[in-house]
Amino acid sequence: MKAEEVKRILEELNIHPSKRRGQSFLLDEDVARRQVKMAEVGPEDVVLEIGPGLGILTRHLCASAGKVIAIEKDGRFCSHLEDLRLKNLELINADALEIKLPEFDITVSNLPYSISSDITFKLLERRFYVGILLYQFEFARRLVAMNGTNDYSRLSVNTQYYADAQIMEKIHPDSFWPQPSVQSAMVMLMPREPLFKVTNEGFFFDVVKALFCHRRKTIHRALAIEASNLNISQDRIGNISKDADWGRKRVEELAPAEIGALADLILNTRIE
């Protein structure tokens, strides 16, 4: 698809791409083909696409999948997609963040940058085989980052608790219109059972959030700041810090499993 064609269709639909929402449209058919191939989409698969837009990826998915469920918030895009008359396409006109996601085997999507984090975790709450998703490259780096690196973050820990993540390739801005100011990346997500157990998953994620507000501080200092939010008394923080020498380690140094162990230790010493 050429940029001129995208502009023409958008003008007919009276749609103006939103920079605030990171809205760009894929032009490169080869990128869409590689996404479908990488996901190994077959005739038995139900594929979920979020934000199909003008349908460049949707058409390739429908050519390979048994069924494609596309969730599109903008009714004008829905009208355009209906005009494509793709027989195995089920179109849902809704905000993917606000509805219960349907059952699916594979997800292949080019996500608006503005919802990348929220929709990724909503997807990972479901069971599926594989996801091939396009993200902003800097976001993708944080998804896959290991402890001790500059990109390691709350996003890294939460994602790696649920799934294996791998950057498959970088996508140049000229593959989209309007061209984003940053590069994109194609990421493979492979959901799996957590590699470590925690007593309370909700509390584990609360601890991750609290600690990464102070990622360069020591565990002792971070816990002292977040004590009230985690319902820990200040006099118990010293004991937690001494256990396994947590106190002198910095938040960004802890692997996800270590944060899990720390969350369980905190849980056992919380104020009753």
VENQUI-V206679 format. One record per residue. N is the residue number from 0. RES is the residue in one small letter. SS is DSSP state (A for helix, B for strand, O for the rest). Layout:
<<N RES SS> <N RES SS>>
This chain:
<<0 m O> <1 k O> <2 a A> <3 e A> <4 e A> <5 v A> <6 k A> <7 r A> <8 i A> <9 l A> <10 e A> <11 e A> <12 l A> <13 n O> <14 i O> <15 h O> <16 p O> <17 s O> <18 k O> <19 r O> <20 r O> <21 g O> <22 q O> <23 s O> <24 f B> <25 l B> <26 l O> <27 d O> <28 e A> <29 d A> <30 v A> <31 a A> <32 r A> <33 r A> <34 q A> <35 v A> <36 k A> <37 m A> <38 a O> <39 e O> <40 v O> <41 g O> <42 p O> <43 e O> <44 d O> <45 v B> <46 v B> <47 l B> <48 e B> <49 i B> <50 g O> <51 p O> <52 g O> <53 l O> <54 g O> <55 i A> <56 l A> <57 t A> <58 r A> <59 h A> <60 l A> <61 c A> <62 a A> <63 s A> <64 a O> <65 g O> <66 k B> <67 v B> <68 i B> <69 a B> <70 i B> <71 e B> <72 k O> <73 d O> <74 g A> <75 r A> <76 f A> <77 c A> <78 s A> <79 h A> <80 l A> <81 e A> <82 d A> <83 l O> <84 r O> <85 l O> <86 k O> <87 n O> <88 l B> <89 e B> <90 l B> <91 i B> <92 n B> <93 a O> <94 d O> <95 a O> <96 l O> <97 e O> <98 i O> <99 k O> <100 l O> <101 p O> <102 e O> <103 f O> <104 d O> <105 i B> <106 t B> <107 v B> <108 s B> <109 n B> <110 l O> <111 p O> <112 y A> <113 s A> <114 i A> <115 s A> <116 s A> <117 d A> <118 i A> <119 t A> <120 f A> <121 k A> <122 l A> <123 l A> <124 e O> <125 r O> <126 r O> <127 f O> <128 y O> <129 v B> <130 g B> <131 i B> <132 l B> <133 l B> <134 y B> <135 q B> <136 f A> <137 e A> <138 f A> <139 a A> <140 r A> <141 r A> <142 l A> <143 v A> <144 a O> <145 m O> <146 n O> <147 g O> <148 t O> <149 n O> <150 d O> <151 y O> <152 s O> <153 r A> <154 l A> <155 s A> <156 v A> <157 n A> <158 t A> <159 q A> <160 y A> <161 y A> <162 a B> <163 d B> <164 a B> <165 q B> <166 i B> <167 m B> <168 e B> <169 k B> <170 i B> <171 h O> <172 p A> <173 d A> <174 s A> <175 f B> <176 w B> <177 p O> <178 q O> <179 p O> <180 s O> <181 v O> <182 q O> <183 s B> <184 a B> <185 m B> <186 v B> <187 m B> <188 l B> <189 m B> <190 p B> <191 r O> <192 e O> <193 p O> <194 l O> <195 f O> <196 k O> <197 v O> <198 t O> <199 n O> <200 e A> <201 g A> <202 f A> <203 f A> <204 f A> <205 d A> <206 v A> <207 v A> <208 k A> <209 a A> <210 l A> <211 f A> <212 c A> <213 h A> <214 r O> <215 r O> <216 k O> <217 t B> <218 i A> <219 h A> <220 r A> <221 a A> <222 l A> <223 a A> <224 i A> <225 e A> <226 a A> <227 s A> <228 n A> <229 l A> <230 n O> <231 i O> <232 s O> <233 q A> <234 d A> <235 r A> <236 i A> <237 g A> <238 n A> <239 i A> <240 s A> <241 k A> <242 d A> <243 a A> <244 d A> <245 w A> <246 g A> <247 r A> <248 k O> <249 r B> <250 v A> <251 e A> <252 e A> <253 l O> <254 a O> <255 p A> <256 a A> <257 e A> <258 i A> <259 g A> <260 a A> <261 l A> <262 a A> <263 d A> <264 l A> <265 i A> <266 l A> <267 n O> <268 t O> <269 r O> <270 i O> <271 e O>>
